[in-house]
């Protein structure tokens, strides 16, 4: 028992060192540090040094914590006018990507388990199970996308576009997966299930509540920050407010992810907000907020990826093969949504290819994959969801890493035709 403490401290030190070294490697090679951190997590998980089942019980808390901090940091670094111009297209990509992912994954899983389900011990895999699997893995992880794109030399427009899409899909997948789970439970009990209008209402309600509270809290906190700016270390209160907003919004049925994203956007664009609400008061956050947030985000991001790697468990080799197939199908399912959402824009072909690959699944998918085994649902074949989702997470991250490397090689080969116009507009908005 006494050996646990020094071993844990050594492990923490190794993780922090690897996170720092991984960032240095990323600067030189464009290979994201997520690769090395997840490999370390995999090694720890398979060594038996930690109890994976116990880790899964803490996953929802850690997922919410990491998501809140990463989305807040992402919002702080977004330009308000770019967010407004990109939001509709990012929303269309998120919705289309989820729909196509559900179609591809549901159809493929039903066919695969109809042919090989008996030999794998998977019975009664119907369309609802396939749809549930599709909703779980139907969106990219903002906790992975935002740190990766922020470290790349790509246009701010693409960074904002992908950051918004990943934040929207985080909320979409959670609401959709829970709705499908309730539908399966209702149908199993002989009930009618959930009406489509109720399903749409749940999603719109979660988004609107999250956005409204996030924006309102952001404007209010800008005024409060102005009053207490002379108090030492007030920037640390920003993080406390982020956690409060996330928790309260989730408690009232909204999307905590959307709320902290908009909270960060408002705080990071105080001058633009002041012009919009027509106030002469200078609304700016404490200068130490961004610096402090960078330190916090390093630790959260580093331990998040190691934690995610520790959760990966693959018990059946056949599930590994099926997971690889489904992971590749998710890439194919993204082709049409990317094309449609980037029509009539100055997004280049190389940027389209990068957007196509930048859809890694993460901790949100891993947490949602555990829901079918909860007593409230108790769905048959529950272990199949976790086995497949963990493989899909790894494959999607590998595809994203390949996209980063490909993008770095193609940099400078193609320039957007309207880029100069975009820069002029951006300068006008800032002045």
C-alpha positions in Angstrom: 0.0 0.0 0.0 2.9 2.4 0.8 4.3 1.8 -2.7 1.2 3.4 -4.3 2.0 7.0 -3.4 5.6 7.2 -4.8 4.5 5.2 -7.9 1.6 7.6 -8.5 3.9 10.6 -8.1 6.4 9.1 -10.5 3.6 8.5 -13.0 2.3 12.0 -12.7 5.8 13.3 -13.3 6.2 11.1 -16.4 2.9 12.2 -17.8 3.7 15.9 -17.4 7.2 15.4 -19.0 5.7 13.4 -21.9 3.1 16.2 -22.4 5.9 18.8 -22.6 8.1 16.6 -24.9 5.1 15.7 -27.0 4.4 19.4 -27.6 8.0 19.9 -28.7 7.7 17.0 -31.1 4.5 18.4 -32.4 6.2 21.7 -33.2 8.9 19.9 -35.2 7.0 17.1 -36.8 3.3 18.1 -36.6 2.5 14.7 -34.9 0.1 15.7 -32.1 1.0 14.8 -28.6 -2.2 12.9 -28.3 -0.4 10.0 -30.0 2.3 9.6 -27.3 -0.1 10.3 -24.4 -2.6 7.8 -25.5 0.1 5.2 -26.1 1.2 5.8 -22.5 -2.4 5.4 -21.3 -2.8 2.2 -23.3 0.4 0.7 -21.7 -0.8 1.7 -18.2 -4.3 0.2 -18.9 -3.0 -3.1 -20.3 -0.4 -3.4 -17.5 -3.1 -4.0 -15.0 -1.8 -1.2 -12.8 -5.2 0.5 -12.7 -8.7 -0.9 -12.5 -10.4 0.0 -15.8 -13.9 -0.5 -14.4 -13.2 1.9 -11.6 -11.8 4.4 -14.1 -15.0 4.2 -16.1 -17.0 5.3 -13.1 -15.1 8.5 -12.9 -15.1 9.1 -16.6 -18.3 11.2 -16.7 -16.9 13.6 -14.1 -13.5 13.9 -15.8 -15.1 14.2 -19.2 -17.3 17.2 -18.0 -14.3 18.8 -16.3 -12.0 18.5 -19.4 -14.8 19.5 -21.8 -15.7 22.7 -19.7 -12.1 23.9 -19.5 -11.1 23.1 -23.2 -14.3 24.6 -24.6 -13.9 27.7 -22.5 -10.3 28.1 -23.7 -11.4 27.6 -27.2 -14.1 30.2 -26.9 -11.6 32.8 -25.5 -9.5 32.5 -28.6 -12.3 32.8 -31.1 -13.1 36.0 -33.1 -16.7 37.0 -32.5 -17.4 38.0 -36.1 -15.9 34.8 -37.4 -18.1 32.8 -35.1 -21.2 34.6 -36.3 -20.2 34.0 -40.0 -19.2 30.4 -39.5 -21.9 29.2 -37.0 -24.6 28.3 -39.6 -22.1 26.3 -41.8 -20.6 24.6 -38.7 -24.1 23.6 -37.5 -25.0 22.2 -40.9 -21.8 20.1 -41.0 -22.5 18.9 -37.4 -26.1 17.9 -38.2 -25.3 16.3 -41.6 -22.3 14.5 -40.2 -24.4 13.0 -37.4 -27.2 11.9 -39.8 -24.8 10.3 -42.3 -22.8 8.7 -39.5 -26.0 7.1 -38.1 -27.0 5.9 -41.6 -23.6 4.3 -42.4 -23.0 2.8 -38.9 -26.6 1.5 -38.4 -26.7 -0.2 -41.9 -23.2 -1.6 -41.6 -23.6 -2.9 -38.0 -27.0 -4.5 -38.8 -25.5 -6.3 -41.9 -22.4 -7.4 -40.1 -24.2 -8.8 -37.0 -26.8 -10.4 -39.2 -24.1 -12.4 -40.9 -21.6 -13.0 -38.1 -23.6 -12.1 -34.9 -24.2 -15.7 -33.9 -20.6 -16.7 -34.0 -19.7 -13.6 -32.0 -22.4 -14.2 -29.4 -24.3 -11.0 -30.5 -28.0 -11.6 -30.8 -31.0 -9.4 -31.5 -28.9 -6.5 -33.0 -31.7 -4.5 -34.6 -31.9 -1.1 -36.3 -32.4 0.7 -33.0 -29.1 -0.7 -31.7 -27.4 0.4 -34.9 -28.8 3.9 -34.7 -27.7 4.1 -31.0 -24.2 3.1 -32.0 -24.3 5.8 -34.7 -25.4 8.5 -32.3 -22.6 7.6 -29.9 -19.8 7.9 -32.5 -21.6 10.4 -34.8 -19.6 13.5 -33.8 -16.0 14.7 -33.3 -14.6 15.5 -29.9 -14.0 19.1 -29.1 -11.6 18.1 -26.4 -9.3 16.7 -29.1 -10.1 18.9 -32.1 -9.6 22.3 -30.4 -6.1 21.6 -29.0 -4.9 20.0 -32.3 -6.2 22.8 -34.7 -5.0 25.6 -32.3 -1.4 24.3 -32.7 -1.5 24.2 -36.5 -0.6 26.9 -39.0 -3.9 27.0 -40.7 -6.4 29.8 -41.3 -8.4 31.1 -38.4 -11.5 30.6 -40.4 -10.9 26.8 -40.5 -10.0 26.7 -36.8 -13.2 28.5 -35.9 -15.2 26.3 -38.3 -13.9 23.0 -36.8 -14.0 24.2 -33.2 -17.7 25.2 -33.5 -18.6 21.9 -35.3 -16.9 19.8 -32.6 -18.6 21.7 -29.8 -22.0 21.4 -31.5 -21.6 17.7 -32.1 -20.6 17.1 -28.5 -24.0 18.3 -27.4 -25.9 16.7 -30.4 -24.5 13.3 -29.7 -25.2 13.4 -26.0 -28.8 14.5 -26.4 -29.4 12.1 -29.4 -27.9 9.1 -27.7 -29.9 9.5 -24.5 -33.1 10.0 -26.6 -32.4 6.8 -28.6 -31.7 4.9 -25.3 -35.1 6.1 -23.9 -36.7 5.0 -27.2 -35.2 1.5 -26.9 -36.3 1.2 -23.3 -39.8 2.4 -24.1 -40.2 0.0 -27.0 -38.8 -2.9 -24.9 -41.5 -2.1 -22.3 -44.2 -2.1 -25.0 -44.5 1.7 -25.1 -44.8 4.0 -28.2 -41.4 5.5 -27.8 -40.5 9.2 -28.3 -42.3 11.4 -30.9 -40.1 13.1 -33.5 -41.3 16.6 -32.4 -40.4 15.8 -28.8 -36.9 14.7 -29.9 -36.4 17.9 -31.9 -37.7 19.9 -29.0 -35.2 18.3 -26.6 -32.3 19.2 -28.9 -33.4 22.8 -29.6 -34.1 23.3 -25.9 -30.7 22.1 -24.8 -28.9 24.3 -27.3 -31.0 27.5 -26.7 -30.8 27.2 -23.0 -27.0 26.7 -23.1 -26.4 29.5 -25.6 -28.7 32.0 -23.7 -27.2 31.4 -20.3 -23.7 31.3 -21.6 -24.1 34.7 -23.4 -25.9 36.3 -20.5 -23.4 35.1 -17.9 -20.6 36.2 -20.1 -21.9 39.8 -20.4 -22.6 39.9 -16.7 -19.2 38.6 -15.8 -17.5 41.2 -18.0 -19.2 43.9 -15.9 -18.2 42.1 -12.6 -14.6 41.7 -13.8 -14.4 45.4 -14.5 -15.4 46.1 -10.9 -13.0 43.7 -9.2 -10.1 44.0 -11.6 -7.9 45.5 -8.8 -8.3 42.5 -6.6 -5.3 40.2 -6.8 -5.6 37.0 -8.8 -9.2 37.6 -9.9 -8.6 35.6 -13.1 -8.8 32.4 -11.1 -12.5 33.1 -10.5 -13.2 32.8 -14.2 -12.6 29.0 -13.9 -14.9 28.8 -10.9 -17.6 30.6 -12.9 -17.1 28.2 -15.9 -17.7 25.1 -13.6 -20.8 26.8 -12.1 -22.3 27.7 -15.5 -21.6 24.2 -16.9 -23.2 22.5 -13.9 -26.2 24.8 -13.6 -27.0 24.6 -17.3 -26.9 20.8 -17.3 -29.0 20.8 -14.2 -31.8 22.8 -15.9 -31.7 20.6 -19.0 -29.4 22.7 -21.2 -26.1 21.9 -22.9 -23.3 22.8 -20.6 -20.8 22.4 -23.4 -22.5 25.1 -25.5 -22.9 27.4 -22.5 -19.2 27.5 -21.6 -18.2 27.9 -25.3 -20.4 31.0 -25.6 -19.3 32.2 -22.2 -15.7 32.0 -23.4 -16.5 33.7 -26.8 -18.2 36.6 -24.9 -15.2 37.1 -22.5 -12.7 36.9 -25.3 -14.5 39.5 -27.4 -15.3 42.2 -24.8 -14.8 45.1 -27.1 -17.0 43.7 -29.8 -19.7 42.9 -27.2 -19.5 46.5 -25.8 -20.1 47.9 -29.3 -23.1 45.6 -29.8 -24.8 46.5 -26.5 -23.8 50.1 -27.1 -22.0 50.8 -23.9 -19.0 53.2 -23.5 -17.6 51.2 -20.7 -14.5 49.2 -21.4 -15.4 45.5 -21.1 -12.3 43.4 -21.0 -11.3 40.4 -19.0 -8.2 40.4 -16.7 -5.0 40.0 -18.8 -4.0 37.1 -16.5 -7.0 35.0 -17.6 -5.5 33.8 -20.9 -2.1 33.1 -19.3 -3.6 31.2 -16.4 -5.9 29.3 -18.8 -3.0 28.2 -20.9 -1.3 26.6 -17.8 -4.5 24.9 -16.8 -5.3 23.6 -20.3 -1.8 22.0 -20.5 -2.4 19.9 -17.4 -6.0 19.0 -18.3 -5.2 18.1 -21.9 -2.2 16.1 -20.9 -4.0 13.9 -18.3 -7.1 13.8 -20.4 -5.4 11.9 -23.3 -3.6 9.5 -20.9 -6.9 8.8 -19.1 -8.6 8.2 -22.5 -5.9 5.7 -23.4 -6.3 3.9 -20.1 -10.0 3.3 -20.8 -9.4 1.4 -24.1 -10.2 -2.3 -23.7 -10.4 -4.7 -26.6 -11.5 -8.2 -25.5 -12.4 -9.9 -28.8 -10.2 -9.8 -31.9 -13.2 -9.9 -34.2 -14.5 -6.7 -32.6 -11.2 -5.0 -33.4 -11.7 -5.8 -37.1 -15.4 -4.7 -37.1 -14.4 -1.5 -35.2 -11.7 -0.7 -37.9 -14.3 -1.2 -40.6 -16.8 1.1 -38.9 -14.1 3.7 -38.2 -13.2 3.8 -41.9 -16.9 4.0 -42.8 -17.3 7.1 -40.6 -14.6 8.8 -42.7 -16.6 7.9 -45.8 -19.8 9.2 -44.2 -18.2 12.6 -43.7 -17.4 13.2 -47.4 -20.8 14.5 -48.5 -21.4 16.7 -45.3 -18.0 18.3 -45.8 -18.6 19.0 -49.5 -22.1 20.4 -48.9 -21.1 22.6 -45.9 -18.2 24.1 -47.8 -20.0 24.9 -51.0 -19.8 28.5 -52.3 -16.9 29.4 -49.9 -13.3 30.1 -50.3 -12.4 26.8 -48.6 -9.7 25.1 -50.7 -9.6 21.4 -51.7 -6.6 20.8 -49.3 -8.6 22.4 -46.5 -11.6 20.2 -47.4 -9.4 17.2 -47.1 -8.2 18.4 -43.7 -11.7 19.0 -42.5 -12.7 15.6 -43.7 -10.1 13.9 -41.5 -10.5 16.1 -38.5 -13.3 14.2 -36.7 -11.6 12.3 -33.9 -13.9 10.7 -31.4 -13.0 11.0 -27.7 -14.1 10.8 -24.1 -17.7 11.8 -24.7 -18.1 8.7 -27.0 -16.4 6.5 -24.4 -18.7 7.7 -21.7 -21.9 7.3 -23.9 -20.8 3.8 -24.7 -21.2 2.8 -21.1 -24.8 4.0 -20.9 -26.4 0.8 -22.4 -25.1 -1.2 -19.4 -26.7 1.1 -16.9 -29.5 -0.5 -14.8 -31.9 2.2 -16.0 -31.6 0.8 -19.6 -30.0 -2.7 -19.2 -29.8 -3.2 -22.9 -28.7 -6.6 -24.2 -25.2 -6.7 -26.0 -24.1 -3.7 -23.9 -20.5 -4.8 -23.9 -20.5 -4.7 -27.8 -21.0 -0.9 -27.7 -18.0 -0.3 -25.5 -15.7 -2.7 -27.4 -16.6 -1.2 -30.8 -16.5 2.4 -29.6 -13.0 2.2 -28.1 -11.7 0.8 -31.4 -13.5 3.5 -33.4 -12.0 6.2 -31.1 -8.5 4.9 -31.8 -9.1 4.6 -35.6 -10.6 8.1 -35.8 -7.7 9.6 -33.9 -5.2 7.8 -36.2 -7.1 9.2 -39.2 -6.9 12.7 -37.7 -3.2 12.4 -37.1 -2.7 11.3 -40.7 -4.8 14.4 -41.8 -2.5 16.7 -39.7 0.6 15.2 -41.3 -0.9 15.4 -44.8 -2.0 19.0 -44.2 1.5 20.1 -43.1 3.0 18.6 -46.3 0.5 20.3 -48.5 0.9 23.7 -46.8 1.5 26.5 -49.3 0.5 24.4 -52.3 -2.9 26.0 -52.6 -4.1 29.5 -51.5 -7.7 30.5 -51.2 -8.9 32.9 -53.8 -10.8 35.2 -51.4 -8.4 35.1 -48.6 -7.3 38.7 -49.0 -10.9 39.8 -49.0 -11.4 37.9 -45.8 -8.4 39.5 -44.1 -9.7 43.0 -45.0 -13.1 42.2 -43.5 -11.5 40.9 -40.4 -9.4 44.1 -40.0 -12.5 46.3 -40.5 -14.3 44.4 -37.8 -11.5 44.7 -35.3 -11.1 48.5 -35.9 
